[in-house]
């Protein structure tokens, strides 16, 4: 068992942890195949739901503090890094996450699929008449045009993946700048 988590952090507003999050055995990888499959399914659903509620895109397997997602101070349990990596690995296998490093310590969680992000981008383009507009990729996350939309604060790495999908569909054109911040997109 990992070191007990610190003081209980409150769940994000409007988010409620499922009952299994208070059940100690679910913080240890289960040896029985059927139980382990159910455990993985529950944790994967929780990870996606928590990341969506908190708008978290990157989770780490190597952090000492498991935080409220991977730990439950009320029962003194936390997932070991190996268990965190196992559940994130299941999301990677399902196409809902990507490892950001070879050591599998940082994972980009796609709490919305790339296709869903692409749809949101196209909705923004249509709603605000941005057809033929040129903007930086960074502006899709933090620009004035996205303030108050689902794109506000979105991880730029996720948006790049969605834009590459749209580019493949002939709906935009990506171009490089001198720096990553200058990477741009033109909607067609």
C-alpha positions as CSV (number, residue, x, y, z in Angstrom):
1,X,0.0,0.0,0.0
2,X,1.2,3.5,-0.8
3,X,1.7,6.0,2.0
4,X,-1.7,7.2,3.2
5,X,-2.9,10.3,1.5
6,X,-2.7,13.6,3.3
7,X,-5.7,15.6,4.3
8,X,-8.8,14.9,2.3
9,X,-9.1,17.3,-0.6
10,X,-12.7,18.1,-1.4
11,X,-14.0,16.8,-4.7
12,X,-14.5,19.4,-7.4
13,X,-17.8,21.3,-7.3
14,X,-20.6,19.1,-8.7
15,X,-18.4,16.0,-8.8
16,X,-19.2,13.0,-6.6
17,X,-16.8,10.1,-6.3
18,X,-18.4,6.7,-7.0
19,X,-19.0,4.3,-4.1
20,X,-16.0,2.1,-5.1
21,X,-13.6,5.0,-4.3
22,X,-14.3,4.4,-0.6
23,X,-13.8,0.6,-0.9
24,X,-10.2,-0.3,0.2
25,X,-9.6,-3.3,-2.1
26,X,-10.1,-1.2,-5.2
27,X,-6.9,0.7,-4.3
28,X,-4.9,-2.5,-4.9
29,X,-4.6,-4.3,-8.2
30,X,-6.8,-7.3,-7.9
31,X,-5.4,-10.7,-8.9
32,X,-8.6,-12.4,-10.1
33,X,-9.1,-11.6,-13.8
34,X,-12.8,-10.9,-13.7
35,X,-12.5,-8.6,-10.6
36,X,-9.4,-6.9,-12.1
37,X,-11.3,-6.2,-15.4
38,X,-14.2,-4.7,-13.4
39,X,-11.8,-2.7,-11.3
40,X,-10.1,-1.4,-14.4
41,X,-13.4,-0.4,-16.0
42,X,-14.5,1.5,-12.9
43,X,-11.1,3.3,-12.5
44,X,-11.1,4.2,-16.2
45,X,-14.6,5.7,-16.0
46,X,-13.6,7.6,-12.8
47,X,-10.4,9.0,-14.4
48,X,-12.3,10.3,-17.4
49,X,-15.1,11.7,-15.3
50,X,-12.8,13.4,-12.9
51,X,-10.6,14.8,-15.6
52,X,-13.7,16.2,-17.4
53,X,-15.0,17.7,-14.2
54,X,-11.7,19.3,-13.3
55,X,-10.6,20.0,-16.9
56,X,-7.4,18.1,-16.2
57,X,-5.5,16.9,-19.2
58,X,-2.3,15.5,-17.8
59,X,-2.0,12.9,-15.0
60,X,1.2,11.6,-13.5
61,X,2.0,8.2,-12.2
62,X,5.1,9.2,-10.2
63,X,3.7,12.0,-7.9
64,X,4.1,11.3,-4.3
65,X,0.8,12.9,-3.4
66,X,-2.0,10.9,-5.0
67,X,-4.4,13.8,-4.8
68,X,-8.1,13.2,-4.4
69,X,-8.4,11.1,-7.6
70,X,-5.9,8.4,-6.8
71,X,-6.1,8.6,-3.0
72,X,-8.8,8.6,-0.3
73,X,-7.7,10.0,3.0
74,X,-10.9,9.0,4.7
75,X,-10.0,5.3,4.3
76,X,-6.2,5.9,4.3
77,X,-5.7,4.3,0.9
78,X,-3.9,5.4,-2.3
79,X,-3.1,3.8,-5.6
80,X,0.5,2.8,-6.0
81,X,2.2,4.3,-9.1
82,X,2.1,0.9,-10.8
83,X,-1.7,0.7,-10.4
84,X,-2.0,4.3,-11.7
85,X,0.1,3.3,-14.7
86,X,-2.0,0.2,-15.2
87,X,-5.3,2.1,-15.3
88,X,-3.9,4.9,-17.5
89,X,-2.4,2.2,-19.7
90,X,-5.9,0.8,-20.2
91,X,-7.1,4.2,-21.3
92,X,-4.2,4.4,-23.7
93,X,-5.1,1.0,-25.2
94,X,-8.7,2.3,-25.6
95,X,-7.5,5.4,-27.4
96,X,-8.6,7.7,-24.6
97,X,-5.1,8.7,-23.4
98,X,-1.5,8.9,-24.6
99,X,1.8,8.6,-22.8
100,X,3.8,11.7,-23.0
101,X,7.1,10.1,-22.0
102,X,8.9,6.8,-22.5
103,X,8.9,6.2,-18.8
104,X,5.1,6.3,-18.7
105,X,5.1,8.8,-15.9
106,X,3.0,11.5,-17.6
107,X,-0.2,10.7,-19.5
108,X,-2.4,13.0,-21.6
109,X,-6.0,12.1,-20.8
110,X,-8.5,12.6,-23.6
111,X,-11.6,13.0,-21.5
112,X,-13.2,14.0,-24.7
113,X,-12.3,12.1,-27.8
114,X,-10.2,13.9,-30.5
115,X,-13.4,13.7,-32.7
116,X,-15.4,15.5,-30.0
117,X,-12.8,18.2,-29.7
118,X,-12.8,18.6,-33.5
119,X,-16.6,19.0,-33.5
120,X,-16.3,21.7,-30.8
121,X,-13.8,23.5,-32.8
122,X,-16.0,23.4,-35.9
123,X,-19.0,24.6,-33.9
124,X,-16.9,27.6,-32.7
125,X,-15.8,28.4,-36.3
126,X,-19.4,28.3,-37.5
127,X,-21.0,30.1,-34.5
128,X,-18.5,33.0,-34.7
129,X,-18.1,33.1,-38.4
130,X,-14.4,32.2,-38.3
131,X,-14.4,30.5,-41.8
132,X,-11.2,31.7,-43.6
133,X,-9.9,33.1,-40.3
134,X,-6.3,32.6,-39.3
135,X,-5.5,32.2,-35.7
136,X,-2.8,30.7,-33.5
137,X,-3.5,27.3,-32.0
138,X,-2.9,28.9,-28.6
139,X,-5.8,31.3,-29.3
140,X,-8.2,28.3,-29.6
141,X,-7.5,27.6,-25.9
142,X,-7.0,31.1,-24.5
143,X,-8.1,33.7,-27.0
144,X,-11.0,36.2,-26.7
145,X,-13.0,34.2,-29.2
146,X,-13.1,31.1,-27.0
147,X,-13.8,32.8,-23.6
148,X,-16.8,31.2,-22.0
149,X,-16.8,28.2,-24.5
150,X,-15.9,24.6,-24.0
151,X,-12.6,25.3,-25.7
152,X,-11.4,27.8,-23.1
153,X,-8.5,26.4,-21.2
154,X,-8.3,23.2,-23.3
155,X,-4.9,21.6,-23.5
156,X,-3.1,22.8,-26.7
157,X,-1.8,19.3,-27.3
158,X,-5.3,17.9,-27.5
159,X,-6.4,20.8,-29.7
160,X,-3.4,20.1,-32.1
161,X,-4.6,16.5,-32.4
162,X,-8.1,17.7,-33.2
163,X,-6.8,20.2,-35.7
164,X,-4.7,17.5,-37.5
165,X,-7.9,15.4,-37.8
166,X,-9.7,18.4,-39.3
167,X,-6.8,19.1,-41.6
168,X,-7.0,15.5,-42.8
169,X,-10.7,16.2,-43.6
170,X,-9.8,19.4,-45.5
171,X,-11.5,21.7,-43.0
172,X,-8.5,23.6,-41.9
173,X,-4.8,24.1,-42.7
174,X,-2.1,24.1,-40.1
175,X,1.1,26.0,-40.4
176,X,4.2,26.3,-38.4
177,X,5.6,29.5,-36.8
178,X,9.0,30.4,-35.6
179,X,8.0,29.1,-32.1
180,X,5.3,26.7,-30.9
181,X,3.3,29.7,-29.7
182,X,3.2,30.9,-33.3
183,X,1.8,27.7,-34.7
184,X,-1.3,28.7,-36.6
185,X,-4.5,27.4,-38.2
186,X,-6.6,28.7,-41.1
187,X,-10.1,27.4,-41.3
188,X,-11.4,26.6,-44.8
